[in-house]
């Protein structure tokens, strides 16, 4: 998370080949259908429209960068069309003659429309941040219209792009609640009009439905069964759970909701955040190269969470981000956990007990273990070190490398970490040092009274 | 109201309540106090009181010896089960029951406390705690004082319970760091004759987890600290230079073996635990005082002062600490009567020291020793005993009639490995290596050591380890439990086994004697093996049981 953030926060570094790599990777998501601007749009529709405008602007920049023109006006025009999509017709930099791939309101117009209300919903902070970054991007895009050399143009536009990526955000990149994608993935703004809304503290009982608590979406349930079950709109879900005939997609907000549910507390929205608006206003102008960096994509309302988990179908430890706060990585296979269960029953159960709560030795799964893991800052690396180094007690080192991997898979499964396709490795992975153990977010309906997930 | 304000208000509103409560106990207890819990003079005379067993090792001397004579070599063959009580908390049973006026207080591995009718075993009340276990679930008993039962817990709390009802009176976190420190020993009641104040003496377990040991006197009224003595000398103190760099900060030397007191000189004798990281001496260059050391502390001034120390194994690399409560006794050496203090260690030695000076009087090897001068290596090597071998924590006894020290020992070997460096992980082992893998057979012995010569009067060899300590009776018997579950009675003079009983659980608790209505009982606990599990015994969980025996 840290290194990713800093890469994005330092626009000067996103140039040259890196710039092209970056924009190339965006191509697939750049074009989405534009909703028509209706007379009275719902909050959800407005938010989607803002994201559309934002992506349209990114698309303009990416497209022109893929072209090879000796006419600098081609580039100027692209920057202007991007500004138009961002600012809308009311923006001071709007130029009607070049047209727009966005709509009349522009991303800023939509965001302002959403924020223009008395109350401060949970998503307000993210929109504040997105707007600040969009305004910074507009400043650099405006600057790019006056570039004399392609290099100057690239410099300005890559800065603008860095801000726009933060504004777009998304749960897999820059923080759970960051930017427009993040806010659509994790808050009620992402619930389509007319969708079934259920209590996010409980497990889903019907599908399709959205589990909501305190303004956040905890999960999205879609019907299981044969055939494709694409969501109406992709909301950036990071893992898929099939349970009770339903496919459950915990959102990036699942951990926040789980904590709120457990403490029986509402999730407090933050007051509108004037500092961020000020930051937007106070951004250095284009003549101050390199001094500005994007405003945080999320406010202090919610502690910025590390980038989220890998998709459920990849279990690469390297790709696994590392936190007890985000949805957990899938680090082992179901087969390993099953083999580990047998091993546990023969080598570990005498001291750690059949329910893993400990008899002569400590608990190794469930509430007691995870609370202490979190309190003491235990990482997966520490757990692996202790198991491979000291266990079984009075016979350490007597299991094979693959048996230790199986045992660790069983422990992860018992602690409600999800299984994946890639086996738990037989050697230490550097990323394990960053994976902090703790209660796994989201509902675990099968958990027993000790907080242990059964492994069958 | 901010959280801080809320907390402050909460404390303020609690204070009058606590004061009111203690006042009620004080007034209401008046006469009942003397019946519920022992008095200062009863503690001083505990050794000769055949009815009650009010300190972990019978008396402050650490000598598991009773004047009771009803059960003797002639009739012990007729000893039979009087009652058996199964307690609902699986785990190793290591506790020393406390018996006072017909009530027995026992504990189980996860800090449950039960008050039993000592004549029938019927449960009068129970208290369950079930705290977070850092490593080894064990509780070695309670302290009985001022109308309360005192309990140290596996998550570093001291808890006071009403001795009559089991209701909680107060509960306080008293360890410095709950991540690596906890209690297994029984709080020891003590009446300071100078201040006239009652105290609870408690040592902390944290030696294998990167803490620093201490012995602390707590106020039984509220758990506040009266004095505390840290087992590792800090900067500027003598002995600090026996630790390289900052290694002293996680140096271990915990105080888990019990407290022996000589009330006549107001001296306490403590065995201090191994240095940590346990298996990597290069992480702590030096002799590592006062690890693996017996210390004598003068507590007559209200602040403990070191009188003498005797380090058994400097710069230990095998977790070979002296784990038992020292035995303070007057024995005969070279025809002279001398005050001695004896202990064993996990390396398989028995040490006899001059109680006044700490000078070595005699040294007897009681276990098979091998590879003791070679530290564990990265690739591993063999050494004996292993960490559950040698002399373990349930202590022994001295018999004045035969001038003999009785205590059990084990022959167990291990394959040891160290690491390149020690990694501190809060709440986990801090070892710099691994506990040894058990190698070869695991056996035990019962030893009768002649104090005048340091040689064996007799030895009895078991096929299994013998962790049950030793209870000597004035009638000429020694009782001890074998890990396999059999409780045995030996003839003190010959070592012949005169009586045996299979408890059905694994024994690693001491044997005690008491009387109810003039009738003598023998009692001990048995349960699961825990960290003393060996390949020779099935690993299946055994129930936690208290067994009492009598003649009639």
Interface residues (C-beta under 8 A of the other chain):
Chain A: X349 X350 X351 X353 X358 X359 X360 X361 X362 X363 X368 X371 X372 X375 X376 X377 X378 X382 X385 X386 X389 X390 X393 X394 X395 X396 X397 X398
Chain B: X90 X91 X92 X109 X132 X133 X134 X135 X136 X137 X138 X179 X386 X388 X417 X419 X423 X425 X426 X427 X428 X429 X431 X434 X435 X436 X437 X438 X528 X529 X530 X531 X533 X534 X539 X540 X541
